[in-house]
Amino acid sequence: MACNLTLGRTEPCKESVGGLTGVYFMNFATASFSTNANGEITAYPSGSTVYYYDLKGNSSYTETVNSSRDNGTTFFSQELTLNLKKLTNEMTTQLKLMAYGRPIIAVTTLSGDTLLVGKTQGADVTAGTIQTGAAIGDLYGYSVTFTGLEQLPAAFISGSTAINPFGALTVKPTIVSGSAA
């Protein structure tokens, strides 16, 4: 693999916004995603199903580059923290399944991009709380942290937009929306 840079970068316009609009969970599978020459996802594995969770508020995604000159290694730590409002038996069951498994997660941003977290290794629940809060205005719900450790940064989904997070995919997953409310 070549280590030489191939592009420069000019200062972009100030048109981006932070925040997440939703996440799509896919049960971990060893099937591969199709990518283009730029590393963008162009197709989900055939027959894939994803489970949509709508987000508003304090959920966030952070990716950290971990590189060691001494060891000659580089990997990317992907951390997704979700705040899910309202405790329910159904959602507590889903949280348990998330913690037992290692889902692959498509994260949609307010800027219209969709990133694939845990593409090859899945993402593990590494922290979480189920809470009632102490004061009347406190969170009555879940705070869950997923961590993925990947050889490459999270891939963008080709052609994703705020309205169409699976954009230009040639094979799209089946989306299951619903309510664990």
C-alpha atoms as a printed R data frame, in Angstrom:
    type eleno elety resid chain resno       x       y      z
1   ATOM     1    CA   MET     A     1   0.000   0.000  0.000
2   ATOM     2    CA   ALA     A     2   1.322   3.406 -0.958
3   ATOM     3    CA   CYS     A     3   1.654   5.946  1.842
4   ATOM     4    CA   ASN     A     4   2.011   9.031 -0.354
5   ATOM     5    CA   LEU     A     5  -0.652  11.756 -0.312
6   ATOM     6    CA   THR     A     6  -2.791  12.115 -3.433
7   ATOM     7    CA   LEU     A     7  -4.809  15.296 -2.751
8   ATOM     8    CA   GLY     A     8  -4.596  18.722 -1.149
9   ATOM     9    CA   ARG     A     9  -7.409  20.556  0.597
10  ATOM    10    CA   THR     A    10  -8.700  24.121  0.496
11  ATOM    11    CA   GLU     A    11 -10.619  25.695  3.364
12  ATOM    12    CA   PRO     A    12 -14.266  24.580  2.918
13  ATOM    13    CA   CYS     A    13 -17.334  26.794  3.256
14  ATOM    14    CA   LYS     A    14 -18.960  27.034  6.694
15  ATOM    15    CA   GLU     A    15 -22.120  25.179  5.642
16  ATOM    16    CA   SER     A    16 -21.848  21.994  7.726
17  ATOM    17    CA   VAL     A    17 -23.654  21.326 10.986
18  ATOM    18    CA   GLY     A    18 -22.979  18.821 13.745
19  ATOM    19    CA   GLY     A    19 -25.372  16.254 15.113
20  ATOM    20    CA   LEU     A    20 -27.052  12.999 14.199
21  ATOM    21    CA   THR     A    21 -30.531  12.334 12.823
22  ATOM    22    CA   GLY     A    22 -30.681   8.561 13.088
23  ATOM    23    CA   VAL     A    23 -28.913   5.228 13.128
24  ATOM    24    CA   TYR     A    24 -29.550   1.980 11.283
25  ATOM    25    CA   PHE     A    25 -28.480  -1.217 13.042
26  ATOM    26    CA   MET     A    26 -27.608  -4.333 11.064
27  ATOM    27    CA   ASN     A    27 -26.902  -7.611 12.820
28  ATOM    28    CA   PHE     A    28 -23.250  -8.524 12.371
29  ATOM    29    CA   ALA     A    29 -22.545 -10.635  9.325
30  ATOM    30    CA   THR     A    30 -19.333 -11.552  7.581
31  ATOM    31    CA   ALA     A    31 -20.822 -10.641  4.183
32  ATOM    32    CA   SER     A    32 -18.928  -7.862  2.472
33  ATOM    33    CA   PHE     A    33 -20.102  -4.427  1.398
34  ATOM    34    CA   SER     A    34 -19.306  -3.295 -2.148
35  ATOM    35    CA   THR     A    35 -17.159  -0.168 -2.424
36  ATOM    36    CA   ASN     A    36 -15.965   2.105 -5.210
37  ATOM    37    CA   ALA     A    37 -12.381   3.236 -5.883
38  ATOM    38    CA   ASN     A    38 -12.794   6.030 -3.299
39  ATOM    39    CA   GLY     A    39 -13.782   3.556 -0.568
40  ATOM    40    CA   GLU     A    40 -17.436   4.671 -0.460
41  ATOM    41    CA   ILE     A    41 -20.072   1.993  0.138
42  ATOM    42    CA   THR     A    42 -21.958   1.315 -3.130
43  ATOM    43    CA   ALA     A    43 -24.017  -1.745 -2.116
44  ATOM    44    CA   TYR     A    44 -25.145  -3.509  1.054
45  ATOM    45    CA   PRO     A    45 -24.899  -7.301  1.184
46  ATOM    46    CA   SER     A    46 -27.866  -8.845 -0.617
47  ATOM    47    CA   GLY     A    47 -30.821  -9.534  1.675
48  ATOM    48    CA   SER     A    48 -29.645  -7.169  4.442
49  ATOM    49    CA   THR     A    49 -32.109  -5.810  6.979
50  ATOM    50    CA   VAL     A    50 -31.466  -2.687  9.052
51  ATOM    51    CA   TYR     A    51 -33.370  -1.424 12.097
52  ATOM    52    CA   TYR     A    52 -33.915   2.332 12.197
53  ATOM    53    CA   TYR     A    53 -33.675   4.448 15.373
54  ATOM    54    CA   ASP     A    54 -34.711   8.093 15.085
55  ATOM    55    CA   LEU     A    55 -32.525  10.514 17.070
56  ATOM    56    CA   LYS     A    56 -32.938  14.023 18.444
57  ATOM    57    CA   GLY     A    57 -30.714  15.679 20.982
58  ATOM    58    CA   ASN     A    58 -27.375  14.697 22.468
59  ATOM    59    CA   SER     A    59 -26.274  11.673 20.437
60  ATOM    60    CA   SER     A    60 -22.802  11.932 18.895
61  ATOM    61    CA   TYR     A    61 -20.167  10.149 16.806
62  ATOM    62    CA   THR     A    62 -16.391  10.536 17.217
63  ATOM    63    CA   GLU     A    63 -13.630   8.717 15.355
64  ATOM    64    CA   THR     A    64 -10.079   8.684 16.712
65  ATOM    65    CA   VAL     A    65  -6.943   7.820 14.736
66  ATOM    66    CA   ASN     A    66  -4.581   5.559 16.727
67  ATOM    67    CA   SER     A    67  -1.132   5.327 15.165
68  ATOM    68    CA   SER     A    68   2.112   3.963 16.593
69  ATOM    69    CA   ARG     A    69   5.436   4.601 14.905
70  ATOM    70    CA   ASP     A    70   7.098   2.100 17.295
71  ATOM    71    CA   ASN     A    71   4.663  -0.711 16.484
72  ATOM    72    CA   GLY     A    72   4.066   0.253 12.858
73  ATOM    73    CA   THR     A    73   0.290   0.107 13.338
74  ATOM    74    CA   THR     A    74  -2.656   2.388 12.656
75  ATOM    75    CA   PHE     A    75  -6.307   1.775 13.446
76  ATOM    76    CA   PHE     A    76  -9.443   3.832 13.917
77  ATOM    77    CA   SER     A    77 -11.519   3.840 17.086
78  ATOM    78    CA   GLN     A    78 -15.150   4.634 16.305
79  ATOM    79    CA   GLU     A    79 -17.341   5.778 19.202
80  ATOM    80    CA   LEU     A    80 -21.078   6.321 18.925
81  ATOM    81    CA   THR     A    81 -23.009   7.557 21.960
82  ATOM    82    CA   LEU     A    82 -26.798   7.401 21.757
83  ATOM    83    CA   ASN     A    83 -29.282   8.976 24.137
84  ATOM    84    CA   LEU     A    84 -32.606   7.232 23.685
85  ATOM    85    CA   LYS     A    85 -35.576   8.712 25.496
86  ATOM    86    CA   LYS     A    86 -38.255   6.762 27.420
87  ATOM    87    CA   LEU     A    87 -37.782   3.437 29.178
88  ATOM    88    CA   THR     A    88 -39.765   0.492 27.803
89  ATOM    89    CA   ASN     A    89 -39.559  -3.250 28.212
90  ATOM    90    CA   GLU     A    90 -39.185  -3.653 24.413
91  ATOM    91    CA   MET     A    91 -36.268  -1.208 24.232
92  ATOM    92    CA   THR     A    92 -34.556  -2.774 27.240
93  ATOM    93    CA   THR     A    93 -34.754  -6.125 25.404
94  ATOM    94    CA   GLN     A    94 -33.240  -4.552 22.263
95  ATOM    95    CA   LEU     A    95 -30.460  -2.991 24.351
96  ATOM    96    CA   LYS     A    96 -29.641  -6.408 25.785
97  ATOM    97    CA   LEU     A    97 -29.414  -7.842 22.241
98  ATOM    98    CA   MET     A    98 -27.174  -4.954 21.157
99  ATOM    99    CA   ALA     A    99 -24.883  -5.629 24.124
100 ATOM   100    CA   TYR     A   100 -24.760  -9.384 23.402
101 ATOM   101    CA   GLY     A   101 -24.052  -8.838 19.686
102 ATOM   102    CA   ARG     A   102 -21.830  -6.521 17.691
103 ATOM   103    CA   PRO     A   103 -23.976  -4.713 15.140
104 ATOM   104    CA   ILE     A   104 -22.828  -2.799 12.103
105 ATOM   105    CA   ILE     A   105 -24.256   0.728 12.322
106 ATOM   106    CA   ALA     A   106 -25.046   3.289  9.617
107 ATOM   107    CA   VAL     A   107 -24.937   6.740 11.237
108 ATOM   108    CA   THR     A   108 -26.807   9.603  9.537
109 ATOM   109    CA   THR     A   109 -25.717  13.185 10.188
110 ATOM   110    CA   LEU     A   110 -27.553  16.504 10.092
111 ATOM   111    CA   SER     A   111 -25.239  17.454  7.206
112 ATOM   112    CA   GLY     A   112 -26.683  14.603  5.118
113 ATOM   113    CA   ASP     A   113 -23.803  12.134  5.235
114 ATOM   114    CA   THR     A   114 -24.147   8.505  6.250
115 ATOM   115    CA   LEU     A   115 -21.126   6.702  7.745
116 ATOM   116    CA   LEU     A   116 -20.742   2.966  8.281
117 ATOM   117    CA   VAL     A   117 -19.434   2.126 11.780
118 ATOM   118    CA   GLY     A   118 -18.016  -1.323 12.540
119 ATOM   119    CA   LYS     A   119 -17.953  -2.340  8.866
120 ATOM   120    CA   THR     A   120 -15.645  -5.347  9.270
121 ATOM   121    CA   GLN     A   121 -15.522  -6.013 13.041
122 ATOM   122    CA   GLY     A   122 -18.909  -4.750 14.220
123 ATOM   123    CA   ALA     A   123 -19.421  -2.325 17.090
124 ATOM   124    CA   ASP     A   124 -19.576  -3.427 20.711
125 ATOM   125    CA   VAL     A   125 -21.618  -1.852 23.476
126 ATOM   126    CA   THR     A   126 -18.832  -0.649 25.779
127 ATOM   127    CA   ALA     A   127 -20.889   1.449 28.207
128 ATOM   128    CA   GLY     A   128 -24.459   2.231 28.951
129 ATOM   129    CA   THR     A   129 -27.003   3.273 31.507
130 ATOM   130    CA   ILE     A   130 -30.693   2.698 31.970
131 ATOM   131    CA   GLN     A   131 -31.851   5.640 34.015
132 ATOM   132    CA   THR     A   132 -34.922   7.246 35.532
133 ATOM   133    CA   GLY     A   133 -33.221  10.500 36.476
134 ATOM   134    CA   ALA     A   134 -33.537  12.221 39.829
135 ATOM   135    CA   ALA     A   135 -35.297  15.471 38.887
136 ATOM   136    CA   ILE     A   136 -38.441  15.862 36.827
137 ATOM   137    CA   GLY     A   137 -36.458  17.167 33.814
138 ATOM   138    CA   ASP     A   138 -33.767  14.435 33.821
139 ATOM   139    CA   LEU     A   139 -33.382  11.747 31.161
140 ATOM   140    CA   TYR     A   140 -35.837   8.888 31.561
141 ATOM   141    CA   GLY     A   141 -34.230   6.510 29.102
142 ATOM   142    CA   TYR     A   142 -30.981   5.025 27.886
143 ATOM   143    CA   SER     A   143 -27.482   6.244 27.211
144 ATOM   144    CA   VAL     A   144 -25.479   3.693 25.227
145 ATOM   145    CA   THR     A   145 -21.919   3.828 23.870
146 ATOM   146    CA   PHE     A   146 -20.813   1.643 20.948
147 ATOM   147    CA   THR     A   147 -17.149   1.245 20.037
148 ATOM   148    CA   GLY     A   148 -15.770  -0.092 16.775
149 ATOM   149    CA   LEU     A   149 -12.099  -0.792 16.116
150 ATOM   150    CA   GLU     A   150 -11.369  -0.820 12.406
151 ATOM   151    CA   GLN     A   151  -8.362  -0.867 10.113
152 ATOM   152    CA   LEU     A   152  -9.913   1.906  7.979
153 ATOM   153    CA   PRO     A   153 -11.961   5.007  8.857
154 ATOM   154    CA   ALA     A   154 -15.745   4.735  8.692
155 ATOM   155    CA   ALA     A   155 -16.792   4.569  5.043
156 ATOM   156    CA   PHE     A   156 -19.252   7.061  3.599
157 ATOM   157    CA   ILE     A   157 -22.334   5.661  1.875
158 ATOM   158    CA   SER     A   158 -22.227   6.771 -1.754
159 ATOM   159    CA   GLY     A   159 -24.698   9.510 -2.639
160 ATOM   160    CA   SER     A   160 -26.273   9.731  0.821
161 ATOM   161    CA   THR     A   161 -28.415  12.766  1.579
162 ATOM   162    CA   ALA     A   162 -30.482  13.943  4.534
163 ATOM   163    CA   ILE     A   163 -33.615  12.668  2.782
164 ATOM   164    CA   ASN     A   164 -32.078   9.475  1.345
165 ATOM   165    CA   PRO     A   165 -29.383   8.043  3.657
166 ATOM   166    CA   PHE     A   166 -28.788   5.044  1.391
167 ATOM   167    CA   GLY     A   167 -28.381   7.341 -1.611
168 ATOM   168    CA   ALA     A   168 -26.925   5.750 -4.706
169 ATOM   169    CA   LEU     A   169 -26.563   2.191 -3.399
170 ATOM   170    CA   THR     A   170 -27.093  -0.437 -6.083
171 ATOM   171    CA   VAL     A   171 -28.271  -2.924 -3.415
172 ATOM   172    CA   LYS     A   172 -30.150  -1.294 -0.550
173 ATOM   173    CA   PRO     A   173 -31.071  -2.923  2.737
174 ATOM   174    CA   THR     A   174 -34.637  -3.545  3.866
175 ATOM   175    CA   ILE     A   175 -35.439  -0.893  6.470
176 ATOM   176    CA   VAL     A   176 -37.461  -1.855  9.532
177 ATOM   177    CA   SER     A   177 -38.850   1.187 11.283
178 ATOM   178    CA   GLY     A   178 -41.053   0.771 14.214
179 ATOM   179    CA   SER     A   179 -41.279   1.375 17.824
180 ATOM   180    CA   ALA     A   180 -39.686  -0.059 20.888
181 ATOM   181    CA   ALA     A   181 -41.531   2.759 22.684
